[in-house]
Amino acid sequence: MMKIISDMILCVFLNYHIICVFSAAQIRFPANTEIIG
């Protein structure tokens, strides 16, 4: 039972990390292109 819960928590943390990385890249990318352009 604990293994299932820990797997679920790990999955949520990984998904959250991936979402954070993608959103941060999307926020940063237009700003970088504006600075360069």
ZITACOR-V609738 format. One record per pair of residues at least 12 apart in sequence whose ideal C-beta (glycine too) atoms are under 10 Angstrom apart, sorted by sequence separation. I is the first residue (numbers start at 0). J is the second residue. D is the distance in Angstrom with one decimal. If there is no record, write none. Layout:
i | j | d
I | J | D
I | J | D
This chain:
none
